[in-house]
Amino acid sequence: MPGVGVRIAATILVEIVDVDRFDSAGNLAAYAGVAPRTHRSGTLIRGEDRQRGGNTRLKRALYLSSFASLREPASREYYDRKRAEGKDHRSALVRLARRRTNVLYTMLKTGSTYEPREVRPGRVAAVAG
């Protein structure tokens, strides 16, 4: 997986321990602290915010790997799209980390390897324009 070196991979595997203890990629993302959290109180819903909890070592590893993966076209395209939507740098990286958590969960659950996808040219321009 792009952006994941030996140290990051070791950190991720040590912190996850056993992927079977998570029912879904969303549960893994919540454990890592990269899943969005909706604030609710009675009938008041204030929208989504970043999670302040979670496994800080795993969150840091996912964040750093997302930052390093920006050299890959698919990751860069997703990041640029989030920036075009008005997200700041940090928020766009956390959203990329959440998306990569889905891929990581599937890879660990099925024992498969990473297969990069093709980036469709002009997609970011369509969102920004």
N, CA, C and O atoms as a printed pandas DataFrame, in Angstrom:
     atom_number atom_name residue_name chain_id  residue_number  x_coord  y_coord  z_coord
0              1         N          MET        A               1    0.861   -1.176    0.000
1              2        CA          MET        A               1    0.000    0.000    0.000
2              3         C          MET        A               1    0.904    1.234    0.000
3              4         O          MET        A               1    1.807    1.323    0.832
4              5         N          PRO        A               2    0.689    2.174   -0.897
5              6        CA          PRO        A               2    1.526    3.368   -0.953
6              7         C          PRO        A               2    1.485    4.150    0.357
7              8         O          PRO        A               2    0.430    4.300    0.975
8              9         N          GLY        A               3    2.650    4.643    0.768
9             10        CA          GLY        A               3    2.732    5.418    1.992
10            11         C          GLY        A               3    2.934    4.580    3.237
11            12         O          GLY        A               3    3.063    5.121    4.335
12            13         N          VAL        A               4    2.962    3.264    3.080
13            14        CA          VAL        A               4    3.141    2.377    4.226
14            15         C          VAL        A               4    4.488    1.683    4.092
15            16         O          VAL        A               4    4.668    0.793    3.261
16            17         N          GLY        A               5    5.431    2.112    4.929
17            18        CA          GLY        A               5    6.739    1.477    4.962
18            19         C          GLY        A               5    6.769    0.417    6.050
19            20         O          GLY        A               5    5.734    0.037    6.597
20            21         N          VAL        A               6    7.960   -0.048    6.350
21            22        CA          VAL        A               6    8.126   -1.124    7.329
22            23         C          VAL        A               6    7.667   -0.686    8.720
23            24         O          VAL        A               6    6.952   -1.427    9.395
24            25         N          ARG        A               7    8.070    0.509    9.155
25            26        CA          ARG        A               7    7.715    0.960   10.506
26            27         C          ARG        A               7    6.224    1.231   10.646
27            28         O          ARG        A               7    5.615    0.857   11.649
28            29         N          ILE        A               8    5.636    1.878    9.647
29            30        CA          ILE        A               8    4.194    2.165    9.698
30            31         C          ILE        A               8    3.411    0.859    9.662
31            32         O          ILE        A               8    2.451    0.690   10.413
32            33         N          ALA        A               9    3.818   -0.066    8.791
33            34        CA          ALA        A               9    3.129   -1.357    8.697
34            35         C          ALA        A               9    3.208   -2.107   10.019
35            36         O          ALA        A               9    2.220   -2.686   10.471
36            37         N          ALA        A              10    4.381   -2.097   10.636
37            38        CA          ALA        A              10    4.541   -2.778   11.923
38            39         C          ALA        A              10    3.651   -2.143   12.987
39            40         O          ALA        A              10    3.016   -2.850   13.769
40            41         N          THR        A              11    3.603   -0.823   13.017
41            42        CA          THR        A              11    2.753   -0.123   13.985
42            43         C          THR        A              11    1.287   -0.473   13.773
43            44         O          THR        A              11    0.567   -0.755   14.731
44            45         N          ILE        A              12    0.846   -0.456   12.519
45            46        CA          ILE        A              12   -0.549   -0.766   12.215
46            47         C          ILE        A              12   -0.893   -2.183   12.655
47            48         O          ILE        A              12   -1.921   -2.403   13.296
48            49         N          LEU        A              13   -0.045   -3.137   12.316
49            50        CA          LEU        A              13   -0.324   -4.537   12.662
50            51         C          LEU        A              13   -0.296   -4.770   14.170
51            52         O          LEU        A              13   -1.116   -5.521   14.698
52            53         N          VAL        A              14    0.644   -4.129   14.865
53            54        CA          VAL        A              14    0.730   -4.298   16.320
54            55         C          VAL        A              14   -0.485   -3.689   17.007
55            56         O          VAL        A              14   -1.006   -4.268   17.960
56            57         N          GLU        A              15   -0.942   -2.536   16.542
57            58        CA          GLU        A              15   -2.069   -1.863   17.184
58            59         C          GLU        A              15   -3.407   -2.528   16.868
59            60         O          GLU        A              15   -4.306   -2.525   17.709
60            61         N          ILE        A              16   -3.553   -3.093   15.678
61            62        CA          ILE        A              16   -4.808   -3.771   15.331
62            63         C          ILE        A              16   -4.894   -5.128   16.020
63            64         O          ILE        A              16   -5.986   -5.562   16.385
64            65         N          VAL        A              17   -3.778   -5.797   16.201
65            66        CA          VAL        A              17   -3.650   -7.118   16.809
66            67         C          VAL        A              17   -4.349   -8.176   15.960
67            68         O          VAL        A              17   -3.677   -8.971   15.302
68            69         N          ASP        A              18   -5.669   -8.203   15.959
69            70        CA          ASP        A              18   -6.427   -9.206   15.207
70            71         C          ASP        A              18   -7.602   -8.512   14.534
71            72         O          ASP        A              18   -8.496   -7.998   15.206
72            73         N          VAL        A              19   -7.598   -8.499   13.211
73            74        CA          VAL        A              19   -8.642   -7.790   12.463
74            75         C          VAL        A              19  -10.012   -8.431   12.675
75            76         O          VAL        A              19  -11.031   -7.773   12.465
76            77         N          ASP        A              20  -10.059   -9.681   13.080
77            78        CA          ASP        A              20  -11.336  -10.370   13.278
78            79         C          ASP        A              20  -12.129   -9.823   14.460
79            80         O          ASP        A              20  -13.316  -10.123   14.591
80            81         N          ARG        A              21  -11.510   -9.040   15.308
81            82        CA          ARG        A              21  -12.268   -8.459   16.428
82            83         C          ARG        A              21  -13.095   -7.250   16.006
83            84         O          ARG        A              21  -13.859   -6.708   16.804
84            85         N          PHE        A              22  -12.942   -6.825   14.743
85            86        CA          PHE        A              22  -13.734   -5.724   14.200
86            87         C          PHE        A              22  -14.755   -6.276   13.223
87            88         O          PHE        A              22  -14.407   -7.033   12.317
88            89         N          ASP        A              23  -16.017   -5.899   13.403
89            90        CA          ASP        A              23  -17.090   -6.390   12.535
90            91         C          ASP        A              23  -17.075   -5.735   11.161
91            92         O          ASP        A              23  -17.550   -6.319   10.186
92            93         N          SER        A              24  -16.532   -4.526   11.081
93            94        CA          SER        A              24  -16.542   -3.804    9.805
94            95         C          SER        A              24  -15.366   -2.834    9.757
95            96         O          SER        A              24  -14.678   -2.607   10.752
96            97         N          ALA        A              25  -15.159   -2.271    8.569
97            98        CA          ALA        A              25  -14.120   -1.253    8.406
98            99         C          ALA        A              25  -14.470   -0.012    9.222
99           100         O          ALA        A              25  -13.578    0.684    9.707
100          101         N          GLY        A              26  -15.759    0.265    9.374
101          102        CA          GLY        A              26  -16.196    1.398   10.184
102          103         C          GLY        A              26  -15.818    1.231   11.644
103          104         O          GLY        A              26  -15.430    2.196   12.303
104          105         N          ASN        A              27  -15.930    0.012   12.151
105          106        CA          ASN        A              27  -15.532   -0.245   13.536
106          107         C          ASN        A              27  -14.028   -0.051   13.717
107          108         O          ASN        A              27  -13.581    0.493   14.727
108          109         N          LEU        A              28  -13.251   -0.502   12.729
109          110        CA          LEU        A              28  -11.803   -0.301   12.782
110          111         C          LEU        A              28  -11.473    1.190   12.728
111          112         O          LEU        A              28  -10.598    1.657   13.457
112          113         N          ALA        A              29  -12.161    1.931   11.875
113          114        CA          ALA        A              29  -11.931    3.376   11.765
114          115         C          ALA        A              29  -12.292    4.088   13.069
115          116         O          ALA        A              29  -11.590    5.010   13.485
116          117         N          ALA        A              30  -13.368    3.672   13.709
117          118        CA          ALA        A              30  -13.759    4.264   14.989
118          119         C          ALA        A              30  -12.714    3.952   16.057
119          120         O          ALA        A              30  -12.374    4.817   16.864
120          121         N          TYR        A              31  -12.206    2.727   16.066
121          122        CA          TYR        A              31  -11.160    2.333   17.012
122          123         C          TYR        A              31   -9.904    3.180   16.802
123          124         O          TYR        A              31   -9.246    3.583   17.761
124          125         N          ALA        A              32   -9.585    3.440   15.540
125          126        CA          ALA        A              32   -8.398    4.235   15.219
126          127         C          ALA        A              32   -8.621    5.725   15.453
127          128         O          ALA        A              32   -7.659    6.482   15.586
128          129         N          GLY        A              33   -9.871    6.147   15.505
129          130        CA          GLY        A              33  -10.168    7.559   15.717
130          131         C          GLY        A              33  -10.183    8.374   14.443
131          132         O          GLY        A              33  -10.001    9.590   14.489
132          133         N          VAL        A              34  -10.399    7.725   13.290
133          134        CA          VAL        A              34  -10.452    8.461   12.019
134          135         C          VAL        A              34  -11.859    8.493   11.435
135          136         O          VAL        A              34  -12.055    9.017   10.338
136          137         N          ALA        A              35  -12.835    7.946   12.142
137          138        CA          ALA        A              35  -14.224    7.977   11.672
138          139         C          ALA        A              35  -14.875    9.277   12.137
139          140         O          ALA        A              35  -14.635    9.711   13.264
140          141         N          PRO        A              36  -15.691    9.905   11.297
141          142        CA          PRO        A              36  -16.373   11.126   11.736
142          143         C          PRO        A              36  -17.390   10.813   12.827
143          144         O          PRO        A              36  -17.961    9.723   12.863
144          145         N          ARG        A              37  -17.608   11.769   13.704
145          146        CA          ARG        A              37  -18.544   11.581   14.808
146          147         C          ARG        A              37  -19.593   12.676   14.742
147          148         O          ARG        A              37  -19.256   13.856   14.643
148          149         N          THR        A              38  -20.857   12.298   14.797
149          150        CA          THR        A              38  -21.953   13.261   14.762
150          151         C          THR        A              38  -22.321   13.648   16.187
151          152         O          THR        A              38  -22.531   12.789   17.043
152          153         N          HIS        A              39  -22.397   14.954   16.430
153          154        CA          HIS        A              39  -22.794   15.450   17.749
154          155         C          HIS        A              39  -24.309   15.540   17.812
155          156         O          HIS        A              39  -24.931   16.226   17.001
156          157         N          ARG        A              40  -24.905   14.845   18.780
157          158        CA          ARG        A              40  -26.358   14.870   18.940
158          159         C          ARG        A              40  -26.709   15.089   20.403
159          160         O          ARG        A              40  -26.051   14.574   21.308
160          161         N          SER        A              41  -27.749   15.856   20.604
161          162        CA          SER        A              41  -28.268   16.071   21.937
162          163         C          SER        A              41  -29.769   16.276   21.805
163          164         O          SER        A              41  -30.214   17.346   21.390
164          165         N          GLY        A              42  -30.540   15.277   22.148
165          166        CA          GLY        A              42  -31.990   15.373   21.994
166          167         C          GLY        A              42  -32.352   15.475   20.526
167          168         O          GLY        A              42  -32.075   14.561   19.750
168          169         N          THR        A              43  -32.966   16.573   20.145
169          170        CA          THR        A              43  -33.350   16.764   18.745
170          171         C          THR        A              43  -32.335   17.615   17.985
171          172         O          THR        A              43  -32.482   17.817   16.779
172          173         N          LEU        A              44  -31.313   18.114   18.671
173          174        CA          LEU        A              44  -30.301   18.962   18.053
174          175         C          LEU        A              44  -29.180   18.100   17.477
175          176         O          LEU        A              44  -28.579   17.295   18.188
176          177         N          ILE        A              45  -28.905   18.272   16.188
177          178        CA          ILE        A              45  -27.796   17.585   15.535
178          179         C          ILE        A              45  -26.865   18.658   14.991
179          180         O          ILE        A              45  -27.260   19.457   14.142
180          181         N          ARG        A              46  -25.625   18.675   15.482
181          182        CA          ARG        A              46  -24.705   19.751   15.123
182          183         C          ARG        A              46  -23.716   19.392   14.021
183          184         O          ARG        A              46  -22.815   20.185   13.748
184          185         N          GLY        A              47  -23.839   18.270   13.395
185          186        CA          GLY        A              47  -22.935   17.918   12.300
186          187         C          GLY        A              47  -21.778   17.054   12.751
187          188         O          GLY        A              47  -21.710   16.619   13.900
188          189         N          GLU        A              48  -20.870   16.816   11.819
189          190        CA          GLU        A              48  -19.764   15.906   12.080
190          191         C          GLU        A              48  -18.508   16.667   12.469
191          192         O          GLU        A              48  -18.267   17.788   12.021
192          193         N          ASP        A              49  -17.723   16.030   13.308
193          194        CA          ASP        A              49  -16.473   16.598   13.777
194          195         C          ASP        A              49  -15.462   15.466   13.850
195          196         O          ASP        A              49  -15.835   14.293   13.824
196          197         N          ARG        A              50  -14.197   15.811   13.941
197          198        CA          ARG        A              50  -13.190   14.765   14.059
198          199         C          ARG        A              50  -13.267   14.146   15.450
199          200         O          ARG        A              50  -13.668   14.791   16.419
200          201         N          GLN        A              51  -12.880   12.906   15.519
201          202        CA          GLN        A              51  -12.896   12.195   16.781
202          203         C          GLN        A              51  -11.629   12.511   17.553
203          204         O          GLN        A              51  -10.535   12.472   16.991
204          205         N          ARG        A              52  -11.760   12.816   18.807
205          206        CA          ARG        A              52  -10.585   13.126   19.609
206          207         C          ARG        A              52  -10.035   11.893   20.309
207          208         O          ARG        A              52   -8.903   11.912   20.793
208          209         N          GLY        A              53  -10.807   10.838   20.370
209          210        CA          GLY        A              53  -10.361    9.623   21.033
210          211         C          GLY        A              53   -9.734    8.653   20.059
211          212         O          GLY        A              53   -9.173    9.049   19.037
212          213         N          GLY        A              54   -9.833    7.406   20.382
213          214        CA          GLY        A              54   -9.281    6.376   19.517
214          215         C          GLY        A              54   -7.869    6.002   19.920
215          216         O          GLY        A              54   -7.289    6.589   20.833
216          217         N          ASN        A              55   -7.337    5.038   19.238
217          218        CA          ASN        A              55   -5.977    4.571   19.464
218          219         C          ASN        A              55   -5.027    5.578   18.812
219          220         O          ASN        A              55   -4.931    5.644   17.587
220          221         N          THR        A              56   -4.333    6.355   19.632
221          222        CA          THR        A              56   -3.520    7.448   19.098
222          223         C          THR        A              56   -2.355    6.955   18.249
223          224         O          THR        A              56   -1.999    7.601   17.264
224          225         N          ARG        A              57   -1.757    5.828   18.608
225          226        CA          ARG        A              57   -0.640    5.309   17.802
226          227         C          ARG        A              57   -1.119    4.854   16.435
227          228         O          ARG        A              57   -0.448    5.086   15.429
228          229         N          LEU        A              58   -2.288    4.202   16.394
229          230        CA          LEU        A              58   -2.843    3.755   15.118
230          231         C          LEU        A              58   -3.295    4.953   14.286
231          232         O          LEU        A              58   -3.078    4.988   13.075
232          233         N          LYS        A              59   -3.920    5.926   14.931
233          234        CA          LYS        A              59   -4.362    7.131   14.222
234          235         C          LYS        A              59   -3.169    7.855   13.601
235          236         O          LYS        A              59   -3.235    8.294   12.452
236          237         N          ARG        A              60   -2.090    7.977   14.352
237          238        CA          ARG        A              60   -0.890    8.650   13.849
238          239         C          ARG        A              60   -0.298    7.888   12.670
239          240         O          ARG        A              60    0.106    8.499   11.681
240          241         N          ALA        A              61   -0.244    6.567   12.764
241          242        CA          ALA        A              61    0.295    5.757   11.664
242          243         C          ALA        A              61   -0.549    5.916   10.403
243          244         O          ALA        A              61   -0.005    6.042    9.306
244          245         N          LEU        A              62   -1.866    5.911   10.551
245          246        CA          LEU        A              62   -2.750    6.080    9.393
246          247         C          LEU        A              62   -2.627    7.483    8.805
247          248         O          LEU        A              62   -2.641    7.653    7.586
248          249         N          TYR        A              63   -2.504    8.490    9.676
249          250        CA          TYR        A              63   -2.359    9.875    9.221
250          251         C          TYR        A              63   -1.050   10.050    8.448
251          252         O          TYR        A              63   -1.037   10.637    7.366
252          253         N          LEU        A              64    0.048    9.540    9.006
253          254        CA          LEU        A              64    1.346    9.672    8.345
254          255         C          LEU        A              64    1.389    8.909    7.027
255          256         O          LEU        A              64    1.974    9.380    6.052
256          257         N          SER        A              65    0.772    7.738    6.998
257          258        CA          SER        A              65    0.758    6.975    5.744
258          259         C          SER        A              65   -0.098    7.680    4.696
259          260         O          SER        A              65    0.205    7.616    3.505
260          261         N          SER        A              66   -1.152    8.346    5.126
261          262        CA          SER        A              66   -1.977    9.113    4.188
262          263         C          SER        A              66   -1.191   10.279    3.612
263          264         O          SER        A              66   -1.269   10.567    2.418
264          265         N          PHE        A              67   -0.435   10.943    4.471
265          266        CA          PHE        A              67    0.389   12.061    4.009
266          267         C          PHE        A              67    1.432   11.582    3.001
267          268         O          PHE        A              67    1.650   12.221    1.972
268          269         N          ALA        A              68    2.073   10.455    3.304
269          270        CA          ALA        A              68    3.090    9.909    2.397
270          271         C          ALA        A              68    2.477    9.395    1.097
271          272         O          ALA        A              68    3.149    9.371    0.066
272          273         N          SER        A              69    1.220    8.989    1.134
273          274        CA          SER        A              69    0.575    8.424   -0.060
274          275         C          SER        A              69    0.127    9.487   -1.054
275          276         O          SER        A              69   -0.375    9.150   -2.127
276          277         N          LEU        A              70    0.296   10.751   -0.724
277          278        CA          LEU        A              70   -0.147   11.811   -1.631
278          279         C          LEU        A              70    0.622   11.813   -2.947
279          280         O          LEU        A              70    0.215   12.482   -3.897
280          281         N          ARG        A              71    1.719   11.081   -3.015
281          282        CA          ARG        A              71    2.454   10.946   -4.279
282          283         C          ARG        A              71    1.750    9.998   -5.234
283          284         O          ARG        A              71    1.983   10.039   -6.442
284          285         N          GLU        A              72    0.890    9.146   -4.695
285          286        CA          GLU        A              72    0.138    8.216   -5.539
286          287         C          GLU        A              72   -1.038    8.972   -6.169
287          288         O          GLU        A              72   -1.726    9.721   -5.476
288          289         N          PRO        A              73   -1.278    8.786   -7.476
289          290        CA          PRO        A              73   -2.340    9.547   -8.156
290          291         C          PRO        A              73   -3.735    9.381   -7.545
291          292         O          PRO        A              73   -4.465   10.366   -7.436
292          293         N          ALA        A              74   -4.124    8.178   -7.146
293          294        CA          ALA        A              74   -5.472    7.974   -6.604
294          295         C          ALA        A              74   -5.647    8.710   -5.276
295          296         O          ALA        A              74   -6.688    9.321   -5.035
296          297         N          SER        A              75   -4.634    8.651   -4.420
297          298        CA          SER        A              75   -4.704    9.356   -3.139
298          299         C          SER        A              75   -4.695   10.860   -3.353
299          300         O          SER        A              75   -5.439   11.588   -2.696
300          301         N          ARG        A              76   -3.859   11.326   -4.265
301          302        CA          ARG        A              76   -3.775   12.755   -4.553
302          303         C          ARG        A              76   -5.093   13.281   -5.116
303          304         O          ARG        A              76   -5.533   14.379   -4.775
304          305         N          GLU        A              77   -5.714   12.486   -5.981
305          306        CA          GLU        A              77   -6.995   12.879   -6.572
306          307         C          GLU        A              77   -8.069   13.022   -5.490
307          308         O          GLU        A              77   -8.831   13.989   -5.500
308          309         N          TYR        A              78   -8.132   12.071   -4.561
309          310        CA          TYR        A              78   -9.114   12.127   -3.480
310          311         C          TYR        A              78   -8.837   13.332   -2.572
311          312         O          TYR        A              78   -9.756   14.062   -2.200
312          313         N          TYR        A              79   -7.569   13.531   -2.223
313          314        CA          TYR        A              79   -7.175   14.664   -1.382
314          315         C          TYR        A              79   -7.540   15.992   -2.053
315          316         O          TYR        A              79   -8.122   16.872   -1.419
316          317         N          ASP        A              80   -7.199   16.131   -3.328
317          318        CA          ASP        A              80   -7.507   17.365   -4.060
318          319         C          ASP        A              80   -9.012   17.604   -4.155
319          320         O          ASP        A              80   -9.470   18.745   -4.097
320          321         N          ARG        A              81   -9.776   16.520   -4.302
321          322        CA          ARG        A              81  -11.232   16.654   -4.362
322          323         C          ARG        A              81  -11.774   17.175   -3.032
323          324         O          ARG        A              81  -12.651   18.039   -3.017
324          325         N          LYS        A              82  -11.263   16.662   -1.927
325          326        CA          LYS        A              82  -11.707   17.130   -0.608
326          327         C          LYS        A              82  -11.301   18.582   -0.378
327          328         O          LYS        A              82  -12.054   19.351    0.220
328          329         N          ARG        A              83  -10.114   18.960   -0.852
329          330        CA          ARG        A              83   -9.685   20.352   -0.734
330          331         C          ARG        A              83  -10.583   21.261   -1.569
331          332         O          ARG        A              83  -10.912   22.371   -1.151
332          333         N          ALA        A              84  -10.979   20.782   -2.757
333          334        CA          ALA        A              84  -11.873   21.563   -3.619
334          335         C          ALA        A              84  -13.249   21.726   -2.980
335          336         O          ALA        A              84  -13.944   22.706   -3.248
336          337         N          GLU        A              85  -13.644   20.773   -2.138
337          338        CA          GLU        A              85  -14.917   20.867   -1.420
338          339         C          GLU        A              85  -14.834   21.835   -0.245
339          340         O          GLU        A              85  -15.845   22.105    0.404
340          341         N          GLY        A              86  -13.639   22.361    0.038
341          342        CA          GLY        A              86  -13.484   23.338    1.105
342          343         C          GLY        A              86  -12.881   22.797    2.389
343          344         O          GLY        A              86  -12.808   23.523    3.380
344          345         N          LYS        A              87  -12.452   21.557    2.400
345          346        CA          LYS        A              87  -11.833   20.985    3.600
346          347         C          LYS        A              87  -10.411   21.519    3.739
347          348         O          LYS        A              87   -9.729   21.754    2.742
348          349         N          ASP        A              88   -9.965   21.709    4.987
349          350        CA          ASP        A              88   -8.583   22.124    5.181
350          351         C          ASP        A              88   -7.655   20.915    5.035
351          352         O          ASP        A              88   -8.114   19.779    4.918
352          353         N          HIS        A              89   -6.356   21.174    5.044
353          354        CA          HIS        A              89   -5.359   20.125    4.803
354          355         C          HIS        A              89   -5.517   18.956    5.774
355          356         O          HIS        A              89   -5.555   17.796    5.364
356          357         N          ARG        A              90   -5.606   19.268    7.039
357          358        CA          ARG        A              90   -5.681   18.223    8.063
358          359         C          ARG        A              90   -6.953   17.390    7.920
359          360         O          ARG        A              90   -6.913   16.163    8.015
360          361         N          SER        A              91   -8.061   18.051    7.696
361          362        CA          SER        A              91   -9.338   17.364    7.536
362          363         C          SER        A              91   -9.325   16.464    6.304
363          364         O          SER        A              91   -9.834   15.344    6.343
364          365         N          ALA        A              92   -8.744   16.954    5.212
365          366        CA          ALA        A              92   -8.657   16.150    3.993
366          367         C          ALA        A              92   -7.781   14.919    4.218
367          368         O          ALA        A              92   -8.082   13.842    3.702
368          369         N          LEU        A              93   -6.701   15.069    4.982
369          370        CA          LEU        A              93   -5.832   13.924    5.268
370          371         C          LEU        A              93   -6.526   12.895    6.151
371          372         O          LEU        A              93   -6.371   11.693    5.937
372          373         N          VAL        A              94   -7.286   13.351    7.137
373          374        CA          VAL        A              94   -8.017   12.415    8.004
374          375         C          VAL        A              94   -9.075   11.673    7.194
375          376         O          VAL        A              94   -9.291   10.480    7.407
376          377         N          ARG        A              95   -9.732   12.359    6.274
377          378        CA          ARG        A              95  -10.717   11.698    5.412
378          379         C          ARG        A              95  -10.039   10.674    4.503
379          380         O          ARG        A              95  -10.593    9.606    4.242
380          381         N          LEU        A              96   -8.840   11.002    4.023
381          382        CA          LEU        A              96   -8.073   10.043    3.227
382          383         C          LEU        A              96   -7.670    8.849    4.086
383          384         O          LEU        A              96   -7.707    7.710    3.619
384          385         N          ALA        A              97   -7.285    9.098    5.335
385          386        CA          ALA        A              97   -6.937    8.005    6.246
386          387         C          ALA        A              97   -8.141    7.100    6.475
387          388         O          ALA        A              97   -7.997    5.879    6.536
388          389         N          ARG        A              98   -9.323    7.688    6.601
389          390        CA          ARG        A              98  -10.544    6.887    6.782
390          391         C          ARG        A              98  -10.797    6.016    5.565
391          392         O          ARG        A              98  -11.156    4.846    5.695
392          393         N          ARG        A              99  -10.609    6.584    4.386
393          394        CA          ARG        A              99  -10.820    5.823    3.156
394          395         C          ARG        A              99   -9.798    4.688    3.036
395          396         O          ARG        A              99  -10.137    3.581    2.620
396          397         N          ARG        A             100   -8.560    4.971    3.400
397          398        CA          ARG        A             100   -7.516    3.945    3.334
398          399         C          ARG        A             100   -7.744    2.860    4.385
399          400         O          ARG        A             100   -7.296    1.727    4.213
400          401         N          THR        A             101   -8.437    3.201    5.472
401          402        CA          THR        A             101   -8.781    2.200    6.480
402          403         C          THR        A             101   -9.698    1.137    5.888
403          404         O          THR        A             101   -9.584   -0.041    6.228
404          405         N          ASN        A             102  -10.608    1.546    5.001
405          406        CA          ASN        A             102  -11.469    0.572    4.318
406          407         C          ASN        A             102  -10.632   -0.425    3.524
407          408         O          ASN        A             102  -10.877   -1.630    3.575
408          409         N          VAL        A             103   -9.649    0.080    2.792
409          410        CA          VAL        A             103   -8.779   -0.775    1.981
410          411         C          VAL        A             103   -7.951   -1.678    2.884
411          412         O          VAL        A             103   -7.826   -2.876    2.628
412          413         N          LEU        A             104   -7.389   -1.106    3.937
413          414        CA          LEU        A             104   -6.571   -1.870    4.876
414          415         C          LEU        A             104   -7.378   -2.990    5.523
415          416         O          LEU        A             104   -6.898   -4.118    5.639
416          417         N          TYR        A             105   -8.595   -2.683    5.941
417          418        CA          TYR        A             105   -9.455   -3.689    6.563
418          419         C          TYR        A             105   -9.707   -4.851    5.602
419          420         O          TYR        A             105   -9.609   -6.016    5.987
420          421         N          THR        A             106  -10.031   -4.528    4.358
421          422        CA          THR        A             106  -10.292   -5.572    3.361
422          423         C          THR        A             106   -9.045   -6.404    3.101
423          424         O          THR        A             106   -9.126   -7.627    2.988
424          425         N          MET        A             107   -7.892   -5.748    3.005
425          426        CA          MET        A             107   -6.648   -6.478    2.773
426          427         C          MET        A             107   -6.352   -7.448    3.913
427          428         O          MET        A             107   -5.986   -8.599    3.673
428          429         N          LEU        A             108   -6.509   -6.988    5.144
429          430        CA          LEU        A             108   -6.224   -7.846    6.294
430          431         C          LEU        A             108   -7.252   -8.966    6.437
431          432         O          LEU        A             108   -6.904  -10.090    6.799
432          433         N          LYS        A             109   -8.503   -8.660    6.156
433          434        CA          LYS        A             109   -9.574   -9.643    6.311
434          435         C          LYS        A             109   -9.472  -10.757    5.271
435          436         O          LYS        A             109   -9.683  -11.927    5.589
436          437         N          THR        A             110   -9.146  -10.390    4.019
437          438        CA          THR        A             110   -9.120  -11.378    2.936
438          439         C          THR        A             110   -7.725  -11.916    2.648
439          440         O          THR        A             110   -7.581  -12.896    1.918
440          441         N          GLY        A             111   -6.699  -11.289    3.211
441          442        CA          GLY        A             111   -5.336  -11.721    2.938
442          443         C          GLY        A             111   -4.844  -11.312    1.559
443          444         O          GLY        A             111   -3.886  -11.888    1.045
444          445         N          SER        A             112   -5.489  -10.325    0.961
445          446        CA          SER        A             112   -5.112   -9.885   -0.385
446          447         C          SER        A             112   -4.033   -8.802   -0.316
447          448         O          SER        A             112   -3.727   -8.274    0.753
448          449         N          THR        A             113   -3.471   -8.491   -1.472
449          450        CA          THR        A             113   -2.477   -7.427   -1.561
450          451         C          THR        A             113   -3.120   -6.186   -2.164
451          452         O          THR        A             113   -4.221   -6.245   -2.712
452          453         N          TYR        A             114   -2.425   -5.070   -2.057
453          454        CA          TYR        A             114   -2.943   -3.805   -2.569
454          455         C          TYR        A             114   -2.888   -3.789   -4.088
455          456         O          TYR        A             114   -1.872   -4.139   -4.688
456          457         N          GLU        A             115   -3.987   -3.382   -4.699
457          458        CA          GLU        A             115   -4.055   -3.221   -6.151
458          459         C          GLU        A             115   -4.493   -1.788   -6.440
459          460         O          GLU        A             115   -5.638   -1.422   -6.173
460          461         N          PRO        A             116   -3.579   -0.972   -6.988
461          462        CA          PRO        A             116   -3.943    0.424   -7.255
462          463         C          PRO        A             116   -5.003    0.528   -8.338
463          464         O          PRO        A             116   -5.068   -0.297   -9.249
464          465         N          ARG        A             117   -5.834    1.562   -8.219
465          466        CA          ARG        A             117   -6.865    1.778   -9.229
466          467         C          ARG        A             117   -6.440    2.923  -10.131
467          468         O          ARG        A             117   -5.601    3.746   -9.765
468          469         N          GLU        A             118   -7.034    2.960  -11.313
469          470        CA          GLU        A             118   -6.735    4.038  -12.252
470          471         C          GLU        A             118   -7.492    5.295  -11.849
471          472         O          GLU        A             118   -8.623    5.229  -11.366
472          473         N          VAL        A             119   -6.859    6.422  -12.052
473          474        CA          VAL        A             119   -7.489    7.707  -11.772
474          475         C          VAL        A             119   -8.078    8.233  -13.064
475          476         O          VAL        A             119   -7.404    8.284  -14.093
476          477         N          ARG        A             120   -9.337    8.622  -13.003
477          478        CA          ARG        A             120   -9.974    9.215  -14.181
478          479         C          ARG        A             120   -9.560   10.675  -14.285
479          480         O          ARG        A             120   -9.804   11.448  -13.358
480          481         N          PRO        A             121   -8.936   11.072  -15.396
481          482        CA          PRO        A             121   -8.494   12.464  -15.516
482          483         C          PRO        A             121   -9.675   13.425  -15.572
483          484         O          PRO        A             121  -10.734   13.115  -16.119
484          485         N          GLY        A             122   -9.460   14.596  -14.992
485          486        CA          GLY        A             122  -10.486   15.630  -15.051
486          487         C          GLY        A             122  -11.527   15.567  -13.959
487          488         O          GLY        A             122  -12.409   16.425  -13.912
488          489         N          ARG        A             123  -11.462   14.595  -13.086
489          490        CA          ARG        A             123  -12.480   14.478  -12.042
490          491         C          ARG        A             123  -12.368   15.620  -11.034
491          492         O          ARG        A             123  -13.382   16.173  -10.608
492          493         N          VAL        A             124  -11.153   15.970  -10.655
493          494        CA          VAL        A             124  -10.955   17.059   -9.698
494          495         C          VAL        A             124  -11.389   18.374  -10.318
495          496         O          VAL        A             124  -12.001   19.206   -9.649
496          497         N          ALA        A             125  -11.077   18.566  -11.587
497          498        CA          ALA        A             125  -11.459   19.803  -12.269
498          499         C          ALA        A             125  -12.977   19.960  -12.316
499          500         O          ALA        A             125  -13.489   21.074  -12.214
500          501         N          ALA        A             126  -13.693   18.854  -12.469
501          502        CA          ALA        A             126  -15.157   18.905  -12.516
502          503         C          ALA        A             126  -15.733   19.318  -11.168
503          504         O          ALA        A             126  -16.723   20.047  -11.115
504          505         N          VAL        A             127  -15.119   18.858  -10.075
505          506        CA          VAL        A             127  -15.596   19.207   -8.739
506          507         C          VAL        A             127  -15.262   20.660   -8.425
507          508         O          VAL        A             127  -16.080   21.379   -7.852
508          509         N          ALA        A             128  -14.055   21.092   -8.803
509          510        CA          ALA        A             128  -13.611   22.449   -8.488
510          511         C          ALA        A             128  -14.326   23.498   -9.332
511          512         O          ALA        A             128  -14.495   24.636   -8.894
512          513         N          GLY        A             129  -14.746   23.125  -10.535
513          514        CA          GLY        A             129  -15.328   24.107  -11.457
514          515         C          GLY        A             129  -16.751   24.292  -11.286
515          516         O          GLY        A             129  -17.359   25.090  -11.999
